[in-house]
Amino acid sequence: MSRWSQWFKSSAKVQPGDEFDRARALVDAVDRGGLPLITSKINDIARDLGLEVSRKAPIAETIERIRAAVARHSR
């Protein structure tokens, strides 16, 4: 099973309200070499963090914005 598949399955088990946990799991999966394939899932995580995301936004840009939001939250 690929790392991305593992993250996707584990993120489905996260309880609502744990948006920063989901975001950290996404960033960790990407850092380990995972490739995000479902753009809408990434956009949903970003929106849960309060970020405005266009459906046409590049996924790499959205992930970097999520990474920045997680970093701000962790301080």
C-alpha positions in Angstrom: 0.0 0.0 0.0 1.4 3.4 -0.9 2.1 6.0 1.7 -0.6 8.2 0.1 -3.2 5.5 0.4 -2.2 5.0 4.0 -2.7 8.7 4.7 -6.0 8.8 2.9 -7.4 5.8 4.8 -6.1 7.2 8.2 -7.5 10.7 7.5 -11.0 9.2 7.1 -10.8 8.0 10.7 -10.0 11.4 12.2 -13.0 12.9 14.1 -14.5 16.2 12.9 -12.9 19.1 14.6 -9.4 17.7 14.3 -8.6 19.8 11.2 -5.1 20.5 12.2 -4.5 16.8 12.9 -5.7 16.1 9.3 -3.5 18.9 8.0 -0.4 17.6 9.9 -1.1 14.1 8.6 -1.3 15.4 5.0 2.0 17.4 5.3 3.7 14.4 6.9 2.6 12.1 4.1 3.8 14.6 1.4 7.1 15.0 3.3 7.5 11.2 3.2 7.1 11.2 -0.6 3.4 10.7 -0.9 1.6 12.1 -3.9 -1.8 13.7 -3.4 -4.2 12.5 -6.0 -7.5 13.8 -4.8 -7.5 17.5 -5.2 -10.9 18.0 -3.6 -9.7 16.2 -0.4 -6.8 18.6 -0.2 -9.0 21.6 -0.8 -11.4 20.4 1.9 -8.6 20.3 4.4 -7.5 23.8 3.5 -11.1 25.1 3.8 -11.4 23.4 7.2 -8.4 25.5 8.2 -10.1 28.6 7.1 -8.2 29.1 3.9 -9.9 30.2 0.7 -9.0 27.9 -2.1 -10.0 28.0 -5.8 -10.9 24.7 -7.4 -8.3 25.7 -10.0 -5.5 26.4 -7.6 -2.3 24.2 -8.1 -2.2 21.4 -5.5 1.4 22.2 -4.6 0.4 25.8 -3.8 -2.5 24.6 -1.6 -0.2 22.2 0.3 2.3 24.9 1.0 -0.5 27.1 2.3 -1.7 24.2 4.5 1.9 23.8 5.7 2.1 27.5 6.6 -1.2 27.3 8.5 0.0 24.3 10.5 3.3 26.1 11.3 1.4 29.1 12.5 -0.9 27.0 14.6 2.0 25.0 16.2 3.7 28.1 17.5 
